[in-house]
C-alpha cells in the first residue's frame, strides 16, 4: 500500500513505503510515534517528528505518528492501531508515556517501547534520558557572565526538570553574587501563564532568561527581544529568532538520538532499562553564540564543555 494519509490529531498520520508484518524484537518492521502535543511547537514535539522523518528517509521504513496523545485511554487506542498496522517499535515522546507503557507493555511482548526522561524497568521497554543538569549548568554559566543587573532567571515548566538545578549551580559557580530567580509554569504549553511570570521576573530585574519549556519558549524569546534583554534558547537552536537576543541555545539533538536508538534496535543491541545521553555522545550541544557574547567568554564556556566531555566532571566537581 503506497499512501500518505494526513488528517487531524484524532486520526493516524502515516508515511508508508511498503507492507510488512510484525516480527520479533530486533527486526524492525515499522515505527510508531506518540506525541503529547502537536508538531508545530518549534520545540520538543517538532523535534520528535523530525526524528521520525529522519528514520523514514534514512532507513526507508514505514513510520506512523499521532499527536495530542495525553491520556492512558488515548495511548491504549493508539498502540492498538499501531500494532494493527504492523508497528513493532513505538516511541512515546514524553515522560508521561513511561507510566502508560509500563502498564501496557506486557500485553505486547513483541513490541519494544521507548520513552523519555522517566525511570522504567522490565522487558521490552527503554527510557532515554537527556542529562538536563549539565545542559542547564552551562546555560547558567553563560547567563551569569552576561548579566548586567546580576539577576538572572529560569522559567521552567516543572520543578523536577534537572536543568533547573543545573542552571542555578552554573550561575552560582560562575558568580556567587548573582541572584537567580526561579518560576514554574506548571505546564509545557501555558503561554499566557509563562508570559505573566516573565513580566514578573522583568520587574524583579532579570536581564538574562532561560525559558526551559518547549511549548512557550518561543513566545518568551519574542518578549525578551522586545525588551532588549538576553535569553538562552531551549531544546532547539533559536539564534534565528534574534542573534543579538539569543546568547546561545541548549540543543537536544533528538533526531540524532532517534537514529542512534533505531540503529541499536536493528542490530539487536537496544537493551531494556534506562539509558543516559549527554554532551559526550553528541546528543546535547550548545548552539551558535550571539555576537554579543565576548570571545573570551565563549572560549571559557567551550573549554569547560570540552573538559566535561573528556572527564565527565562539571567545573564545580573538581
GUNU-757568 format. One record per residue: residue in one letter; x, y, z of N, C-alpha, C, O in turn; residue number from 1. Coordinates in steps of 0.1 Angstrom, whole numbers. Layout:
// GUNU-757568
A,X,Y,Z,X,Y,Z,X,Y,Z,X,Y,Z,NUM
...
//
This chain:
// GUNU-757568
X,9,-12,0,0,0,0,9,12,0,17,14,9,1
X,8,21,-10,16,33,-11,7,45,-9,2,50,-19,2
X,6,50,3,-2,61,6,4,71,16,13,66,24,3
X,0,83,16,3,93,27,-10,98,31,-17,104,24,4
X,-13,95,44,-26,99,49,-24,110,59,-17,109,69,5
X,-31,121,57,-29,133,65,-42,138,71,-52,139,63,6
X,-43,140,84,-56,144,90,-52,151,103,-41,154,106,7
X,-63,154,111,-60,160,124,-56,149,134,-56,137,131,8
X,-54,154,147,-47,145,156,-56,133,161,-50,124,166,9
X,-68,133,158,-77,122,162,-75,110,153,-79,99,156,10
X,-68,112,141,-65,102,132,-51,98,132,-43,105,139,11
X,-47,88,125,-34,83,125,-27,89,113,-32,89,101,12
X,-15,95,115,-7,100,105,3,89,100,8,82,109,13
X,5,88,87,13,76,83,21,80,70,15,86,61,14
X,34,76,70,42,77,58,45,63,55,52,56,63,15
X,41,57,43,44,43,41,51,41,28,49,48,18,16
X,60,31,28,68,28,16,66,13,12,72,9,2,17
X,57,6,19,55,-8,16,48,-15,27,44,-9,37,18
X,46,-28,25,38,-36,35,48,-45,42,57,-51,35,19
X,46,-47,55,54,-57,62,46,-61,74,35,-56,77,20
X,51,-72,81,44,-77,93,53,-76,105,65,-76,104,21
X,47,-76,117,55,-76,129,62,-89,131,56,-100,129,22
X,75,-88,134,83,-100,137,89,-98,151,85,-88,158,23
X,98,-106,155,104,-105,169,112,-92,170,116,-86,161,24
X,113,-88,183,120,-76,186,134,-77,181,141,-87,182,25
X,139,-66,175,153,-66,169,152,-66,154,161,-61,147,26
X,141,-71,148,139,-70,134,129,-59,131,117,-61,133,27
X,134,-47,127,125,-36,126,115,-37,114,119,-41,103,28
X,103,-35,117,93,-36,106,87,-22,103,90,-16,93,29
X,80,-16,113,75,-2,112,77,5,125,78,-2,136,30
X,77,18,125,79,26,137,68,35,139,62,41,130,31
X,63,36,152,53,45,156,57,55,166,66,53,174,32
X,51,67,165,55,78,174,42,84,180,33,88,173,33
X,42,85,194,31,91,201,36,105,206,47,105,213,34
X,29,115,204,33,129,208,23,134,218,11,133,215,35
X,27,141,229,17,146,238,10,159,233,-1,162,237,36
X,17,166,224,12,178,219,13,178,204,16,168,198,37
X,11,190,197,12,190,182,27,192,178,35,196,185,38
X,29,190,165,43,190,160,47,204,156,58,206,150,39
X,39,214,158,42,228,154,47,236,165,46,249,164,40
X,52,230,176,56,238,188,70,244,187,74,251,196,41
X,77,242,176,91,246,174,100,242,186,109,249,190,42
X,97,231,191,104,226,203,104,211,204,107,204,194,43
X,101,206,215,102,191,218,94,183,209,100,173,204,44
X,82,186,206,73,177,198,78,178,183,78,168,176,45
X,81,190,178,86,191,165,99,183,163,102,178,152,46
X,107,183,174,120,176,173,117,161,172,124,154,164,47
X,107,155,179,104,141,178,99,138,164,103,128,158,48
X,91,147,158,86,145,145,97,145,135,98,136,125,49
X,107,154,136,119,154,127,127,141,129,132,136,119,50
X,128,136,141,135,123,143,128,112,135,135,104,129,51
X,115,112,136,107,101,129,109,102,114,111,92,107,52
X,109,115,108,111,116,94,125,112,90,127,107,79,53
X,135,114,99,148,110,96,149,95,95,156,90,86,54
X,142,88,104,142,74,103,136,69,90,141,60,84,55
X,125,76,87,118,72,74,127,74,62,127,65,53,56
X,134,85,61,142,88,49,155,80,49,159,75,38,57
X,161,78,61,174,71,61,173,56,60,182,49,55,58
X,162,50,65,160,36,66,150,30,56,148,18,54,59
X,142,40,50,132,35,40,122,26,47,118,16,42,60
X,118,30,59,109,22,67,96,30,69,96,42,70,61
X,85,23,70,72,29,72,71,35,86,75,28,96,62
X,66,47,88,65,53,101,51,60,102,45,64,93,63
X,46,59,115,33,64,118,35,74,130,44,73,138,64
X,26,84,131,26,92,143,12,97,146,3,99,137,65
X,10,100,159,-2,106,164,1,117,174,9,115,182,66
X,-7,128,173,-5,139,181,-15,140,192,-25,132,192,67
X,-13,148,202,-23,151,213,-26,138,220,-38,136,224,68
X,-17,129,222,-19,117,230,-15,120,244,-3,118,247,69
X,-24,123,252,-21,128,266,-29,122,277,-31,128,287,70
X,-34,109,274,-41,102,284,-38,87,282,-35,83,271,71
X,-40,79,292,-38,64,290,-48,59,280,-44,51,272,72
X,-60,64,280,-70,59,271,-66,61,257,-67,52,248,73
X,-61,73,254,-57,77,240,-45,68,236,-44,64,225,74
X,-36,67,246,-24,59,243,-27,44,240,-21,38,231,75
X,-36,39,248,-40,25,246,-46,23,232,-43,13,225,76
X,-55,32,228,-61,31,214,-51,33,203,-51,25,193,77
X,-41,42,205,-31,45,195,-22,33,194,-18,29,183,78
X,-18,27,205,-9,15,204,-16,4,197,-10,-3,189,79
X,-29,1,200,-36,-9,193,-36,-7,178,-35,-16,170,80
X,-38,6,174,-38,10,160,-24,7,153,-23,1,142,81
X,-14,11,160,0,9,155,2,-6,153,7,-10,143,82
X,-2,-14,163,0,-29,162,-7,-35,150,-2,-43,143,83
X,-20,-30,148,-27,-35,137,-21,-31,124,-23,-38,113,84
X,-13,-20,124,-6,-15,112,7,-22,110,14,-19,100,85
X,12,-30,119,24,-37,117,36,-31,124,48,-34,121,86
X,34,-22,133,45,-15,140,51,-24,151,43,-31,158,87
X,64,-24,152,70,-32,163,80,-24,172,87,-29,180,88
X,81,-11,169,89,-2,177,81,11,179,78,18,169,89
X,78,14,191,70,26,194,77,36,203,81,32,214,90
X,78,48,199,84,59,207,72,67,214,62,70,207,91
X,73,69,227,64,78,234,72,90,237,80,90,246,92
X,69,101,230,78,113,231,75,122,243,73,134,241,93
X,76,116,255,74,124,267,75,114,279,73,102,277,94
X,78,120,290,79,111,302,65,105,306,65,95,313,95
X,54,112,302,41,107,306,39,93,300,31,85,306,96
X,46,89,289,43,76,283,50,65,291,46,53,289,97
X,59,68,300,65,58,308,55,50,316,55,38,316,98
X,46,57,322,36,50,330,27,42,321,23,31,325,99
X,22,48,310,13,41,301,20,28,296,14,18,296,100
X,32,30,291,39,18,286,42,7,296,41,-4,293,101
X,45,11,308,48,2,318,35,-7,321,36,-19,324,102
X,24,0,321,11,-7,324,7,-16,312,-1,-26,314,103
X,11,-13,300,6,-19,288,16,-29,281,11,-37,273,104
X,28,-28,284,39,-35,276,37,-50,276,40,-57,267,105
X,33,-55,288,32,-70,289,21,-76,280,21,-88,276,106
X,12,-67,275,2,-72,266,8,-73,252,2,-79,243,107
X,19,-66,249,25,-66,236,40,-70,237,49,-62,235,108
X,43,-83,240,57,-87,242,66,-86,229,78,-86,231,109
X,60,-85,218,67,-84,205,69,-69,201,75,-67,190,110
X,65,-60,209,67,-46,207,77,-41,216,77,-44,228,111
X,87,-32,211,96,-26,220,92,-11,222,90,-4,212,112
X,90,-7,234,85,6,238,97,15,242,106,11,249,113
X,97,28,237,107,37,241,101,50,246,92,55,240,114
X,105,54,258,100,67,263,112,75,267,123,72,265,115
X,109,87,274,120,97,276,119,102,291,108,104,296,116
X,131,103,297,133,111,309,124,106,321,120,114,329,117
X,122,93,321,115,87,333,120,73,335,124,66,326,118
X,120,69,348,126,56,351,116,45,347,104,45,349,119
X,122,34,341,114,22,337,122,10,341,133,10,344,120
X,115,-2,341,121,-14,344,113,-25,337,102,-24,333,121
X,120,-37,336,113,-48,329,117,-50,315,126,-43,310,122
X,111,-59,308,114,-63,294,107,-53,284,98,-47,288,123
X,112,-53,272,107,-46,261,103,-31,263,94,-26,257,124
X,111,-25,271,109,-10,273,122,-4,277,130,-9,285,125
X,125,8,270,137,16,272,133,30,274,125,36,267,126
X,140,36,284,138,51,286,151,58,283,162,54,288,127
X,150,68,275,162,76,270,162,89,279,152,97,278,128
X,173,91,286,174,103,295,184,113,289,195,109,288,129
X,179,125,287,188,136,284,194,141,297,186,143,307,130
X,207,143,298,213,148,310,210,163,311,219,171,308,131
X,199,167,316,195,181,316,203,189,326,204,201,324,132
X,208,183,336,216,191,346,228,198,340,230,210,342,133
X,236,190,332,247,196,326,243,207,316,250,217,315,134
X,233,204,309,228,214,299,225,227,306,229,238,302,135
X,217,226,317,214,238,325,226,245,331,226,257,332,136
X,236,237,335,248,242,342,255,252,332,259,263,336,137
X,257,248,320,265,256,311,256,268,307,262,279,304,138
X,243,267,306,235,278,303,236,288,315,236,300,313,139
X,236,283,327,238,291,339,251,299,339,252,311,343,140
X,262,292,335,275,299,335,274,311,325,279,321,329,141
X,269,309,314,268,319,304,259,331,309,262,342,307,142
X,247,327,314,238,337,319,245,346,330,244,358,330,143
X,252,340,339,259,347,349,270,356,344,271,368,349,144
X,277,352,334,287,361,327,281,373,320,287,384,320,145
X,269,371,315,263,381,306,253,391,313,249,400,307,146
X,250,388,325,240,397,332,247,410,337,258,410,342,147
X,240,421,334,244,434,338,238,438,351,243,446,359,148
X,226,432,355,219,435,367,223,426,378,218,427,390,149
X,231,415,375,234,405,385,221,398,389,220,393,401,150
X,211,397,380,199,390,383,195,382,371,192,388,360,151
X,194,369,371,191,361,360,179,352,364,176,351,376,152
X,172,346,354,161,338,357,159,326,349,162,326,337,153
X,154,315,355,150,303,347,135,302,349,129,302,360,154
X,128,301,338,113,300,337,110,286,332,109,284,320,155
X,109,276,341,108,262,338,93,258,338,84,265,343,156
X,91,246,333,77,241,333,74,234,346,64,237,352,157
X,84,226,351,81,218,364,94,217,372,105,218,367,158
X,92,216,386,103,216,395,113,204,393,124,205,396,159
X,108,193,387,116,181,386,126,182,375,135,173,374,160
X,125,192,366,135,193,355,149,195,360,152,205,367,161
X,158,186,357,172,187,362,179,199,357,189,204,364,162
X,175,205,346,182,217,341,180,229,350,188,238,349,163
X,169,229,358,167,240,367,178,240,378,184,251,379,164
X,180,229,384,191,229,394,205,231,388,213,238,393,165
X,207,226,376,219,228,368,221,242,365,233,247,367,166
X,211,249,361,212,264,358,216,272,370,225,280,370,167
X,209,269,382,212,276,394,227,274,398,234,283,401,168
X,231,261,398,245,258,401,255,264,392,266,269,396,169
X,252,264,379,261,271,369,263,285,371,274,291,371,170
X,251,292,374,252,306,377,261,309,389,270,318,389,171
X,258,302,400,265,305,413,280,301,412,288,307,419,172
X,283,290,404,297,287,403,304,298,396,316,301,400,173
X,298,304,386,305,315,379,306,328,387,316,335,386,174
X,295,331,394,295,343,402,285,341,413,273,342,411,175
X,290,339,425,281,337,437,273,349,441,264,348,449,176
X,276,361,435,269,373,438,256,375,429,249,384,431,177
X,255,366,419,243,368,410,231,361,417,232,350,422,178
X,220,368,416,207,364,421,200,356,411,198,360,399,179
X,195,344,414,188,335,404,173,335,408,169,330,419,180
X,165,340,399,150,339,401,145,326,394,149,323,383,181
X,136,319,401,131,306,395,116,307,396,110,309,407,182
X,110,304,385,95,303,384,91,291,376,98,287,367,183
X,79,285,379,74,273,373,60,276,367,52,282,373,184
X,59,272,354,46,274,347,36,263,350,24,265,349,185
X,41,252,355,33,240,358,26,235,345,15,229,346,186
X,32,237,334,27,233,321,38,235,311,46,244,312,187
X,38,226,301,47,228,289,41,239,279,49,244,272,188
X,28,241,280,22,248,269,14,260,273,7,266,264,189
X,14,264,285,6,275,290,13,288,287,20,294,296,190
X,11,294,275,19,306,271,14,318,280,23,326,284,191
X,2,319,282,-3,330,290,3,331,304,7,342,308,192
X,3,320,311,9,320,324,24,323,323,30,330,331,193
X,31,317,313,45,319,311,48,334,309,58,339,315,194
X,40,341,301,42,355,299,40,363,311,47,373,314,195
X,30,359,319,27,366,332,39,365,341,44,375,347,196
X,45,353,342,57,351,351,69,358,345,77,363,353,197
X,70,359,332,81,366,326,80,381,330,90,387,334,198
X,68,387,329,67,401,333,71,403,347,77,413,351,199
X,67,394,356,70,395,370,85,395,372,91,402,379,200
X,92,386,364,107,385,365,114,397,360,124,401,365,201
X,108,403,349,114,415,344,113,426,355,123,434,357,202
X,102,427,362,100,436,373,110,434,384,113,443,392,203
X,115,422,386,125,418,396,139,421,392,149,418,399,204
X,141,426,379,154,429,375,161,419,367,173,420,364,205
X,155,408,363,161,397,355,164,403,341,156,409,335,206
X,177,401,337,180,406,323,186,394,314,188,397,303,207
X,187,382,320,190,370,312,181,359,316,180,356,327,208
X,173,354,306,163,344,308,167,330,302,173,329,292,209
X,163,320,309,164,306,304,150,300,304,146,294,315,210
X,142,301,294,128,295,293,128,281,290,128,276,279,211
X,129,272,301,130,258,299,117,251,298,113,243,307,212
X,110,255,288,97,249,285,94,250,270,93,261,264,213
X,93,238,263,92,238,249,80,243,242,79,245,230,214
X,69,245,250,57,250,244,55,265,245,47,271,238,215
X,63,272,253,62,286,255,75,294,253,75,306,253,216
X,86,287,250,99,293,250,100,303,238,106,313,240,217
X,93,300,227,94,310,216,87,323,219,92,334,216,218
X,76,322,226,68,334,230,77,342,239,77,355,239,219
X,84,336,248,93,343,258,104,350,250,108,361,253,220
X,110,343,241,121,348,233,117,361,226,124,371,226,221
X,105,361,220,99,373,213,98,384,223,100,396,219,222
X,93,382,235,91,392,245,105,398,250,107,410,251,223
X,114,389,252,128,393,256,134,402,245,140,412,248,224
X,131,399,233,136,407,222,131,421,222,138,431,220,225
X,118,422,225,111,435,226,117,444,237,118,456,235,226
X,121,437,248,126,445,259,141,447,259,147,453,268,227
X,148,442,248,162,444,247,170,437,257,181,441,261,228
X,165,425,262,172,417,272,178,405,265,179,404,253,229
X,183,396,273,190,384,267,182,371,271,175,371,281,230
X,184,361,263,178,348,265,187,337,260,195,339,251,231
X,185,325,266,192,313,261,182,303,257,172,300,264,232
X,183,299,244,173,290,238,173,276,244,182,272,251,233
X,161,270,242,159,257,249,155,246,238,146,249,231,234
X,161,235,239,159,223,230,164,224,216,171,216,211,235
X,160,235,209,165,238,195,174,250,195,175,257,204,236
X,180,252,183,188,264,181,179,275,177,173,275,166,237
X,178,285,185,169,296,183,176,309,179,171,320,181,238
X,188,308,174,196,320,170,188,328,159,190,340,157,239
X,180,320,151,173,327,140,162,336,145,157,344,137,240
X,159,335,158,149,344,163,154,358,168,147,367,172,241
X,167,359,167,174,372,171,188,370,176,190,366,188,242
X,198,372,167,212,369,171,216,378,183,225,374,190,243
X,211,390,183,215,399,194,208,397,207,211,402,218,244
X,198,388,206,190,385,218,193,371,224,194,369,236,245
X,194,361,215,196,347,219,211,345,220,219,344,211,246
X,216,344,233,230,343,236,236,330,230,247,330,225,247
X,229,319,232,231,306,226,219,298,229,209,303,234,248
X,219,285,225,208,276,228,214,263,234,224,258,230,249
X,206,257,243,210,244,248,202,234,239,190,233,241,250
X,209,227,230,202,219,220,202,204,223,213,199,227,251
X,191,198,223,189,184,224,187,178,209,177,181,203,252
X,197,171,205,196,166,191,188,153,191,193,142,190,253
X,175,155,192,165,144,193,166,135,180,165,123,181,254
X,167,142,168,167,134,156,179,125,155,177,113,151,255
X,190,129,160,202,121,160,200,109,170,204,98,167,256
X,194,112,182,192,101,192,182,91,186,184,79,188,257
X,172,95,179,162,86,173,170,76,164,168,64,164,258
X,178,82,155,186,73,146,195,64,153,196,52,150,259
X,202,69,163,211,61,171,204,49,178,209,38,178,260
X,192,52,183,184,41,190,179,31,181,179,19,183,261
X,174,36,169,168,26,159,179,17,154,177,6,151,262
X,191,23,152,202,15,147,206,4,157,208,-7,153,263
X,205,7,170,208,-3,180,197,-13,180,200,-25,182,264
X,185,-9,178,174,-19,177,175,-29,166,174,-41,168,265
X,179,-23,154,181,-32,142,192,-42,145,191,-53,140,266
X,203,-38,152,214,-46,154,212,-56,166,220,-64,169,267
X,200,-54,172,197,-63,184,205,-59,196,207,-67,205,268
X,209,-46,197,217,-41,208,210,-31,217,216,-26,226,269
X,197,-29,215,190,-20,223,185,-27,236,176,-35,235,270
X,191,-24,247,187,-31,260,175,-24,266,172,-12,263,271
X,168,-31,273,157,-25,281,163,-18,293,175,-20,297,272
X,155,-9,299,160,-1,311,163,13,308,157,18,298,273
X,171,20,316,173,34,315,187,37,309,197,32,313,274
X,187,45,298,199,49,291,201,64,292,191,72,290,275
X,213,69,294,216,83,296,225,88,285,234,82,280,276
X,221,101,280,228,107,269,232,121,273,224,128,279,277
X,244,126,268,249,138,273,257,145,262,256,141,250,278
X,266,154,266,274,161,256,284,151,250,287,152,238,279
X,289,141,257,299,132,252,294,124,241,302,120,232,280
X,281,121,240,275,113,229,271,122,218,267,117,207,281
X,273,135,219,269,144,208,254,146,207,249,152,198,282
X,247,142,218,232,143,218,228,157,223,217,162,220,283
X,236,163,232,234,176,237,246,185,233,257,181,234,284
X,243,197,228,254,207,225,248,221,228,237,223,230,285
X,257,231,228,253,245,227,253,249,213,261,244,205,286
X,244,258,210,243,263,196,253,274,194,262,277,202,287
X,251,281,182,260,292,179,258,303,190,247,306,195,288
X,269,310,192,269,321,202,264,334,195,267,336,183,289
X,258,342,202,255,356,197,267,364,196,277,362,204,290
X,268,373,186,279,383,186,280,391,199,291,397,201,291
X,270,391,207,270,399,219,279,392,230,284,398,239,292
X,282,379,228,290,372,238,305,374,234,309,369,224,293
X,313,380,243,327,382,240,334,369,238,331,358,243,294
X,345,370,230,352,358,226,358,351,238,358,338,239,295
X,362,358,248,368,352,260,358,344,268,362,334,274,296
X,346,348,268,335,341,275,332,328,267,330,318,273,297
X,331,330,254,328,318,245,339,307,248,336,296,249,298
X,351,312,248,363,302,250,362,296,264,364,284,265,299
X,358,303,274,357,298,287,346,287,288,349,276,294,300
X,335,290,282,324,280,282,328,268,274,326,256,279,301
X,333,270,262,337,259,254,348,250,260,347,237,259,302
X,357,256,267,368,248,274,361,240,285,365,228,288,303
X,352,246,292,345,238,303,337,226,298,337,216,304,304
X,331,228,286,324,217,280,333,206,275,330,194,277,305
X,344,210,269,354,200,264,360,192,276,362,180,275,306
X,362,199,287,367,192,299,357,182,304,360,171,309,307
X,345,187,304,334,178,309,332,166,300,330,154,305,308
X,334,167,287,333,156,278,345,146,280,343,134,280,309
X,356,152,283,368,143,285,368,136,299,373,125,300,310
X,363,143,309,365,138,322,352,133,329,352,126,339,311
X,341,138,324,328,135,330,325,144,342,315,142,349,312
X,333,154,344,332,163,356,328,177,351,335,183,343,313
X,318,183,358,315,197,356,325,205,364,332,201,373,314
X,325,218,360,335,227,367,334,227,382,344,230,389,315
X,322,225,387,321,226,402,323,212,409,321,210,421,316
X,328,202,401,331,189,406,346,186,408,349,174,411,317
X,354,196,405,369,194,407,373,198,421,385,197,424,318
//
